[in-house]
Amino acid sequence: MSRNHFRRLFPCCLIAFIFACSLPALAEPVKIAAIFALTGKAVNSNRPAVLGTELAIRELNGQGGILGRPIELLMLDNESSPIGSHLAAERAVKAGVAGIIGASWSSHSLAVAKVAARHHLPMISPISTIPSLTAIGDSIFRVCYDDDFQGRTLARFAYEDLAARHAIVFIDISSDFSMSIARIFHRTFTALGGAVVKEVEYKAGQEEFRQAVQEALPHRADVVFLSGYDESGYLAAALKDAGSTAIPIGSDGWDAASFFAMGGNRIEQGYFINHWAPGATDPESRGFVGKFHGGAEIPAATALAYDAVRVLAAAIEGAGTTDRHRILDSLRGLKGFKGVTGDISFGPRGDAAKHACIVEIKAGAPHFLKCIDAER
């Protein structure tokens, strides 16, 4: 090769070399982990959150990803257990993810949070409402309200909107969730001036609830708060059949097809609180509903998981880096993020400050009623 030919070729080779070396950096994905149940008993209840997570990732990648880089989603199976959740979180840490979305069940999220907090890794739970979750560490956030919030809000709705003055409360003593929210409801309702005339204890796994229903019947009440999950549908129908005229009210545990299948579809008039409802009229909500063309009812967990991913992406963009400490600073400073489930701002402990939705059941079908502030 002549010296002149080498001189002409060298700049081209140098440019090609520099471009080739830069490609891996340009193409390096931003890794985000999602930890949910993909196997085991929690699969069905976790599926809506998985759907919302995957939808948000697809859309973000279609819009150019984060920081101009594609997003790589690591969907990790917690095998429907706390220990599986712990192991999944450890895998996320080793993979070098920028943050974790998940989990769904509170016991699973608590296990993930302990690992995330130890490594100062951002974690955003879509739907774990147990109050103690965000107290685990300053890297733990949630886009849903907690059980204290919904217990207070539901009590105020019963007292102020339904003009209820006497309530019966059903408590699943095998469920920490049920016992906790029942306690908050009782405390708030009585502080407002109402009276809880009877507390009925039961266990969700028992074969039948005849005795629990009979315990409630002698006590006249305006509302009956069924603080459990899908078994509340059966209890509401059984109370109606036994002659109870108390209006059934419930928590976000009623946002499940199984609740209606077990008897909720026989409620003539009832109400439950939820994080979001497809009938909400704000533009973000309507736009989200429009993505599901004629499909089935959209669970709140799908919208919450969608928001959780978008919040994390916004925090990474705001930080301008995947450094976890900078992302955490960005999350703490997040104010008024326009989410599908409402405007999202994080309080000092990582809890989302947002409204709650009330859903009315009429002739066995849910209908969005309104959104209210728990501290009005």
Buried (B, 14 or more C-beta within 10 A) or exposed (E): EEEEEEEEEEEEEEEEEEEEEEEEEEEEBBBBBBBBBBEEEBBEBBBBBBBBBBBBBEBBBEEEBBBEBBBBBBBBBBBBBBEBBBBBBBBBBEEEBBBBBBBBBBBBBBBBBBBBBBBEBBBBBBBBBBBEBBBBBBBBBBBBBBBBBBBBBBBBBBBEEBEBBBBBBBBBEBBBBBBBBBBBBBBBBBEBEBEBBBBBBBBBEEEEBEEBBEBBBEBEBBBBBBBBBBBBBBBBBBBBEEEBEBBBBBBBBBBBBBBBEBBBBBBEEBBBBBBBBBBBEBEBBEEBBEEBEEEEEBBBBBBBBBBBBBBBBBBBBBBEBBEBEBBBEBBBEBEEBEBBBBBBBBEEBBBBBBBBBBBBBEEBEBEBBBBBEBEE
